[in-house]
Amino acid sequence: MPTPLDAIRTDVTIDPYKIGNLLFDPGYRETRTRIASILGSDRIFDKSLRPHLNHRQLLRLSLRIFKRLLELRDAHGWSDLEFTLACRLQDESLPTSLHDITFVPVIASQGTQEQQAYWLPRCKRYEVVGCYAQTELAHGSNVQELETTARFDVTSGEFVISSPRLESTKWWIGGLGVMANHTIVQAVLHLPLPGNPLEYKPYGPHLFIVPVRSLKTHEPLPGITIGDIGPKAYGGFGTVDNGYVRFREVRIPRENMLMRHAQVTLTGEYVRPAHDKLSYGSMVALRAGIPVNLGWSLARAVTIALRYCIHRRQFAATPDGPEQPVITYASVKHRLYPLLATSYAYIIAGRELWAMYQKMLEEVVQQGNMESLAEMHSLSTALKVKSSTDCAKGLEEARKCMGGHGYSHMSGIGPLFANATASQTYEGDNYVISQQTARSLLKHVSALRSSSSTPTSLTASRSSSSRSSSRSSGSSTSSRSSISSRSSPSSISTEHHLPPSSSYLLNTLLAPAQFYTQRSSVKTSGDWYSPAHQLSALEHRAAYLVLELSTSLSTSTPQNWSSHTHTTHRIASAHADVFVATTFRKCVARASSSNLLPDDCAYGLRLLCDIFCLGTLVAGLPELFESGFVDATQARLLRRALDEAVLVRMDVGSAVALTDAFAFTEFEMAGSVLGREDGKVYEGMWRAVREGESGKEREFLEECLEITGHYRRRRGSAKL
């Protein structure tokens, strides 16, 4: 008998595989299916056992899992990419994950050729297993105030690594708790003053490779106090050994300082790097990978929730009618369909961001070209802030769409949320690091104004850029025509070059009296489906927030940056929204214009983009109102357009096909009973409690009887 999902799929014309071509590299899905099949036949990878294990049991399991993955790598001759994919399919990070995504890449990007030749082969063999130690007990995002020191001893030619006080202890270091035998330490470099070797001068944080455990016994080395910090909130990252380490006069060779850029000579002289921001590389790499990974986590949760809401029935439309699938209710559609759109948006934009990072890295390493580093740092920070906020919230919303059963571990969303919510604080607290993006945007505004010969004009190049953007989004309406009542002088001259993601800042060159007269020209709810209207509104919102902060800082006495840090979070989010929406639009236009997708597939993808943009604009209505860009009527039309997109234009069949495009394997979905494809949710839940770990209640009989018999025993003693 066909399941409800099967019945829905029979009437759908959207081809999930063709949609998936936009989400995956060629051959990726086939490789994933092949490796997942191998993993699914091995009991050690059974995901149903994990919710019943404590922290130490999970760590031991994760070590056994990685050892087994190494055996399978050798047995099947997996490539590095295939082995990485096998690790990712575990859903959870492993004790070696930070070795692969931070320790090795940092050596590759920050080490000299000699250092790479020495360390990287040992890393590949997992003879050396490392991690990245930056965060301290008392300092996290404020890297410049780190306290761990690296003092150079000219006499011995060694660095002496020290933790001056308890607060200097490195903390939260993934992979350090039980596994790593080396770590890259961010420590403040101290060099002796010329002619006075007893006095030292600090040169800021630098990177040092420090051995922490013996390669023979795995015991801590002299001067090293090290361990695991224990379980994390919500049980998240339970398979990762986040650790701590303190250093007591630990000596390392001078060659253990990563010296691709900054260097220290044998005589203790400091050789400055060509660019003082080169050390951003490792930080940018980690942030650049966050949006796409979170997008995939949200995609899994939406797939689970949608399948369950199709199978789950509650309440009848008529007194004698059958109960209705939960997915038919508007409140569920208004939550799940925008989340589906958001997952697509961050996967597509995240892939673009990662491609930009790879291009930047090549320019830096091979050409010494630093032009795009600052932009990459600012943009990756903004997307880290917004994607982590949206996806953590979205994962919880997907869980709530499944009602009470969604709170069970059988939903499979709990671990996804527990891991994703941490992304709002790791690699920098969102409210702290958003200041970096805001400062970057303010620098662009300042440079524009200082280089512009007509600071109250709007450039002709702006309209050219808008027309180009409009063409790429498949619209014949220019961005400028989507705005009415706006002053538009004929020309402007500016020497400052804006990166594409910040081109909307040209709008800030308008005098405030002109900027605040800009109005959206939307007349009907249908107008809001125009890419030009959507993008011009998102750009205006971002420009308004930057302009407001710039004005506020210029008029406040004294200028108090700390009082504006809440605003900087809004700015970073709005800046990210512009990039994500623009990238999503370009993807849709490219797929449609080049015939990569049939019409029905292109329509489904375009509708997802509309839902994402309209939902983002509804969330941004406060700023659009404040700036006067939209009035109450246009706001109502915007909400009406979103209602129509979610409740009328999107149907459940299309939503199923769009989740099928994610091509999750049975192994990946094994952690969710509620998201099973065959619809046998209740049978699966019953089997889990009767055959799984949850069925072992008899071990509690003795304690229960002691409680229920407590009063009877007291009465018996009293009578005696």
N, C-alpha and C positions, 0 to 999 in steps of 0.2 A: 504494500500500500504506500503510495507516495506521501512524503511528509509535506507539511505546509510550505516549507522552503522549496521543495521540488515543484509543487503546484505553481508557486509564484514564478519560478525560473522558466517554466514552459512558455509564458507569455511575454518574456523580456527579449528585446532585440539588441540590447547593448552587449557588445562582445567584451567580457572582462579581460581577456588576454590582450586585446589591442589597447585597452585603456592602460593595462599594466606596462606596456612598452614605454610609457612616459615615466614610470616609477622605478624601473629596474634597468641595470646595465644588461647588454645582450648576454644571454646564457646564464644569468644569475639564478633565475627561477628553477631551471633544470638542475643546476648544481645544488641548490638548496634542497630540492626534493630528493635527490640522490643521497645526500649526506644525512638528511633527516630520517630516511629509511634505515640507514645503518644505525643511527643513534636509537631509533625507536625499538630496535630488537634487543637492546642491551638493558638489563634490569637496573643498572647503576644510574641510568639517566631518567628513571621513573619520577616524574614531577609530583605525583600524588602523595609521595611520602614527605615532602619537604615541610608542609604546614605543621606537621606533628613533631618537628625537631627543634631543640633549643639551639642557642647560639653556638656553643662548642661543638654540638653534633653537626650543625650545618657547616662549620669550618672544616671539620674532618671529612665530611662528605664532599665538599668542594675540592679538597686536596686529592681525594680518591678519583673524583671526576676528571680532574686535569691530568692525573697520571694515566687514566684510561684513554683520554683523548690523545696523549702522546703515543700510546701504544697503537691506537687506530691510525694515527698519522703515518707511523712507520709501516704498518701492515698494508695500508691502502695507497701509500705513496702520495699523500695529499700535498698539494702546493701550499705555499704560505697563505694564499687567499682562501683556499679550501679549509685549512686548519683554523684560520680566523673565523670563518663562517660557522664551523662546528662549535667553536667556543661561544659565539653569539647566540646560537640556537639553544643554549642552556637557559636563556632568559635572565639569568642572574650573572653579575660580574663574579669573576673567580679571583683567588689570591694573586694570580699572575696577570690579571687584566691591566693593572696600572704599570706593570713592567712593559707590556706591549704598547700601550697607548701614550705613556709619558716618558718612562725611563729611556727606552730605546730611541724614540723620536728626538728627545732632547739631546742625546749624545750625537745623533746624526746631524742635527741642525746647529748645535752649539760647540761641538768638539772639532778639534783640528783633524786633518787626515790621519796623522799618527795616532791620535786618541781613538778615532773610529776604527782603525785597523786593529788596535789592541782590544778594545772593548766589545765591539759589535759581534764578532764571531762567538765570543764567550756568552754573550746575551742570547744569541740564536740557539745555542745548545742548552740554554737554561742552566749553565754552570754558574753564571752570574745572574741572579734574579734581583731586580731593583725596583725602586719606587721613587716618588718625588716628594721631598720633605720641605714644604714651605710654611704652612700654617703652624702657628704656635698657640699655646694656651691663652696668651693675652693679646695676640695679634693675628688677624686673618687677612681681610681685604687690604689693610693698610700695610703694604709690603715694605714701604720705606722705613717703617718703624720696627721691623723685625730685630730681635735682640741676639740671636745666635751669631757668634763671631768666628771669623777665620783670620787669625793673626799669623803673618808670615815671619818665620824665624830665619833670618839671613844666614846665620851660622850653620844650621843643619840643612837649609834648603827645603824646609817643610812648612806646611800650614798647620796651625794648632786650632782645632775646632772645639768651641766651648759654648755651654749654655750658662750664661752668667747667673741666672736665678731660676727659681721654679717656674715663673711665668714664661721663661724662654723655651720650655720644653716643647719640642715638635709634637703636634697632636693631630688626630684625624687622618693620619697618613695611610692611605689605602695600600694594602699589601705588606705593610711593615709589621703587623702584629705577630705573625708566626712564620711568614714565608720568606721575606726579602733578606738577602745577605749583604746587599749594598743599597745605598740610597743617594740620590742627588739632593744635596742640601743647599737651600737658599740661605746664605750667611753673609753678614756684613764684612767686607774685606777691610782689614787693617794692615797698613804698611808702615815700616819705620820711617821716621823723618830723616832726611839727609843729614849726616853728621851727628845725629843723635839717635842711635839705635834703640834707646830705652823709651823713646816717645813714639806714639803711633798716631796715624791719621786715618780716619774711616773713609772709604771710597764707595759706600753703598752696597746693596745686595749683589752677590755674584754666585755662580754655581760651582759646586764641588762634589766630586764622587767620593763617598765615604763608606768604607767597609764597616758593617755593623755586626755580622755574625761570621764565625769561623766556617771556611769551606769544608773542613774535615769533620767537625763535630756539630755544626750549626748552633753552637753556644754563643752568647753575646761576647764580643771582643772586649779587651780591657778598656775601661773608661766609658763603656756603653751601658746605659740602663734602658731597657727596651721591653715592650709588651703590647698586649691587645687592650683596647679601651672598652670592649664589651658590646652588648647589644645596642642597636640604634632605635630611634623612634619608629613606631608602627611595625617593628620587625624588619625594616628595610635594610637592604644590602647585608642580609644575614650571612651570606656566603663570602663576604669580604672581611679580611682581618685588618680593619682600621687600627692603627697602632700609635704608640708614643715612643719618643726616644729623647734621652738627655745625654749630652756630651761633656766629659770631664777631661779636658786637655788631651783630646784625641789627635794624634799626629798622622798626617797623610803626606805623600810626596807632592812636590810642587806640580808635577805633571797631572795630578788629579783635579786641578782647577780646569774647567772647560774653557779653552783659550782660542776658540775660533775667531772671536772678536776682541774682547778685552784680554790683556795679557799682563803677567808679572814676570819680570826678568829674574835671573839668578841673583842679581844684586838688589832685588826688591824695588825696582823701578816699575811704575805703572804705565802701560801702553794703552791709551784710550781706544775704544772702538770707533769705527768710522761713523757710527750713528748711535746716539745714546738710547734709542728705543729698540735696539736689536734683541734685547732680552725678552721683548714682548712675544717673540715667536711661539714659545711653548704655551703661553697663556692663550694666545689667539687660537692655536690648534685645538685646544680642549673646548673652548667656547664655540668654535666654528662647527664642531661635530654634534653639539647638543640639540639644535632645532630638528634635524632630520631624525635623530634617534627618538626624541620625544614624540615626533609626528607618527612614527611607527608604533610606539606604545599606545598612543591614543587610537590609532587605527585598529589595533587589536581589541581594545576595550569597546569601541563602537561596533565592531563585528560581533563580539560576544553579546552585547546588549541588544543589538538589532535582531539577531537570531532568537534570543530568548523572548523578546517582546512579540515576535511573530508566533511563537509556540504558546506563550502564556495567554490565557483568556480570562477576562474579568468583566462581569456585569453584561447585561443584555440591553440592546437598544430599544426593545419593546418588551412588554411584560411576559409574553410567551415565546420570545425569540431566543436564539442561542447566545451564549456569552461571546463577547467580541474580543478579537486579538488586541492586546494592549497597544500594539503599534498603530491602531486606528484612532487612538485618542490624540487630539491636537496638542495636549500638554507634553506628550511623549515625542511627537514629531518635532515640536519646536525646540526640543532639547537635543535629540539624536541627530537630526539632519544637519543642523549647524555644526555639531561636533564632527560629523563625517566630512563636511566641507573644510573644517579647521585642520583635520588630519592631513587631507590632501594638500592644503596650503603650506603646511610646515614641511611636509615631505618634499614638495616641489621646490619651495624656497630654500630649504635646507640643503638640497642637492646642489642648487645654484651657488649657495654660500660656500659650500665645501669646494666646488670647482674654482671659485674665486680665490679661496685660500691656497689651493694647490698651485694656481698660476702665480700668486704673490710669492709663495715660497720658492718657486723656481726662479723668479726674478731676483729675489734676495740672495739666494745661495749661488746661483750660477752667474748672475750679472752684477751683483752688488747694487741693484736698483731698489731703493727704499721708498719710492714715490707712493706706492699703494699700501704701505704698512700701517700708517696712521688711520687711513680709511677702513682698512680691514679690521683693525682693533676696535674702532668705534662702532662699525656695523655689526660685527660679531657679538659685541657686548649688548647692543640693543636687541638683537634677535635672541640672545640667551635670556635676557630679562623677560621679553614678551612671550616667547615660546614656553618657557618654564612656568610662567604664571598661568597662561591659557591652558596648557596641557594638564597640569596638576589639577586645576579646577575642572577641566573637562573629564578627566578620569573619574573624579568623584561624582560628577553629574551622571556619567554613564552608569556607574554603580547604582545610583539612586533610581534611575529609570527602571531597574529590575526589581524594585520594591524590597521587601524583607529578605528574600533569598539572595539579593545582591550583596548583602552583608556577610554571607557565608564565604568561607575560603573556596567553596566550590564554584563561585563565580569566576575566579581566576583574575579578577581586577585588583584585589587587595595588594598583591605584591607589586603590580604595575604602579599603583598609586604611591605605595610606600617608597619606592625607588625614585619616582618622578618628583615627588614633593620636595625631596632633598635638593633637587637641581635649582631650587629657588635660593639656596644659600651656598651650595658648593660652587667652586670657581668664582667666588665673590657674591656677597649678599646683594640681591637685586636692587635694593634701595641705595646701596653704597656705590656699586659699579655703574649705575645709570648716570651718575655724575660725570663719568668719563665721556659718555656719548654726548651729554648736554654741553660739556666744555668744548668738545670738538666742533659741535654745531655753532656754538657762539663764536669760536675762532673764525669759522667760515663767514659768519655774518660780519664780524669786525673787518676781516680782510676784504670782503665785498665792498663795504662802505668806504674803506680807505683807498681802494683802487678804482672806485667808480667815479666818473666825471660828472654823472648826473644822478646823485643818490636818491632822488625822489621819483625816478622813472622806472619803467618796466621794460626790460630789454626785448628787442626784436628776436634775439636768439632764444629767448624764453618761449615765444610763440612757435619758433621753429622746432624747439625741443618738444613742445606740446604736440605739434602736428605729427612729429615722428612717433611719439608715444601713442598718439591716437591711431596712427596707421598700424602700429604693432599690435594694438588691442582689437583690431578688426572693426573699428568705428570710423565712419566718415565725418563725424562731428569733431571739430578741434576742441582741445581743452579750453581754449579761450572763449569759445562760443557757449560754453556751459556756465559762464559767469556773466552776469549783467551788472550795470551801474558801477563799472570799474574804470578808473582813470588809466589810460594806456598811452603814455607819451610814445612818440614814434621811434625813439632810439635810446640806446644806453651804451656806455663803453666801460668795460671792466676787464682788468688784466688777471683777476683771480680765477683760477680754474676750479670748478666744483666737480666732485665725483658724481656720477649719475644718480646715486642714491640720495644725494642732497641737492639736486637741481632745483627743487621747489623753494630753496632758500632765496632764490632770486626775487621772490615775491616780497621778501623782507626789506628790499631796497625802496619800496614804496614808503612815502611818509605815512605816519599813522592815520592821518585824516583820509588818505586815499585807501590804505589797506582796509580800514573798517567800513568803507562804502561798498566793498565787493559783496555781491549777492549771487547765490545760486539761481540759475534760470529755469529750474525744474518747475513744470506746470502740472504734470500728471504723475500718477504712481508709475506709469510705464517709463517715464523719463529716467527714473532712478535705475533702470536696467542698462542705461547707456554707460559704457566703460569710461567715457569722458567725464560724465557727471560724477561717477563714483570716485575716480582718481583725483579729480580737481577738488572734491570735498575733502578727501583724505589728506591731500597735500596742503590745502588751506588750513585744516585743523593743526597739522604739524607745524606749519609756518607760524600760525597764531601763537602756539605755546612757546616757541623759540623767541618770537618777537616780544611776548609778554615778559618772559624772563629777562631778556636783554634790556627792556625798558625799566623793569623793576630794579635791576642791578645798577643801572646808570643813575637812577634817581634816589636810591636809598643812601642814607648817611648814618654810619659808615656802611660800605658795601658788606653785607652779611651773607656770605654764600650758604652757610649752614642752615639758614632759615628757609632756603629754597629747595632743599633736597627732596621734599615730597613732589615738587613740580618737576624736578629732573627725571623722576620715575615716569611721570606722564609723558614727558618729552621723548624719552627713550622708547616708550611703548608706541607712541604715535609715529615716530621715525621708523620703527620696525614695521608697523602696519602699512606704511607707504611702500616699503621694499617688498613685503610679502604679497600685497595686492598687485603691485606692478609686475612682479615676477610670475605670479599665477596667471595674470591676464596675458602676458607675453607667451606663456606656455600654451594657453588655449588658442591664441591667435596663430601661433606657429603650427600647431597640430591641425588646425582647421584649414589654413591657407595652403599647406603643403600636402594635403590629402593623406596625412598620417592616420587619420581616423575617419570612419564612415560618419555620415550625418548624425545618426542617432547617438553614436558615442561622443561626437563633438558637442551635441546638444547637452548630454548629461554632464560632461565636464564643464561646459559653459555655465550650466545651472548651478553647479557646485561653487564656481567662482562667484556667481551673483550672490548666492546665499552667504558666502564668506564676506564679501565686500559690504553687502547690505547689513549684515549682523554687526560688522565692525563699525559701520557708520551709526547704527542705532546706539551702540555703546558709546560712541563719541559725540552724541547729541549735546551734552552739556557745553563742550567747547564750541561746537558749531552754533549753538544759541548765543553763547557769550560774545562771540565775535560778530554776530549779526549775519553770518553767512546763510543761515536758513531761518525761516519764520515758522510759526506754529503750524500753518497749513502744510508747508513742505515737510515738516517733521511727521505729521500724520500720514502724508503720502508715502514717506519713507517706511514707516511701520506697515502700512498697507501693502507696499511692494514686498516686504519681507514675508508677511503673512501669505501672500499669493505664491511666492516662490516655495515656501515650505509646505503649505497645505494644499495647493492646487497643482503647481507645475511639477513638483517632485512627487513621485509615487513610490510605493514600497518596492515594486519590482526593480525600478531603476536603482534604488538605494541598495538592494541586495546585490545587484550586478556590480555596483561600484565598490562594495566591500569584497566581493569575490575577486576583484582585480588585485587586491592585496595578496592573493594567492597563499594565504597561510596554510602550512602543512598540518596534517593530523598531529604530528609530534609537537608543533608549536602550540596547538590548541588543547593539548592533553591536560594542561593545568586547569581547564575550565569545563566543568560538567554542564553548566548552564548554557554554554556556547556551542554545545555539540551539534553537529550538522544533521544528525538523523532525527532530531526532535525528541528523543527519548530522555528528556531531562529528568522527569520524576523517577523513572526506572534507574537512571544513573545515580541520582542522589540516594536512593534506597540501597543500591548496591554498595555505594561508598561507605555508608554507615554500618552496613552489616558485614562487609568483607574487608574493609580497610581498617586503618588504625583506630577509627572512632568506635569500633565495635568491641573494644577491649575494656568493658566496664567492670568486669568481675574483679579486677585488681583493686577496686575501691570498696569492695564489700565490707572488709573489716573496719575501715574508718567510718563508714556509714552506720554500721551496727553500733559502734561505740557511741555515736551521737544519739541515735534513736533510742538506745538502751540506757542513756545517761540518767534520765529521770527515774526509771524503774530501779536502777541500782541504788540511787540515793534514798528512795522510799524503803527499799529492803534494809539498808543500813540503819535508817532511822528506827524501824520497828525493832531491830535487834538492840 
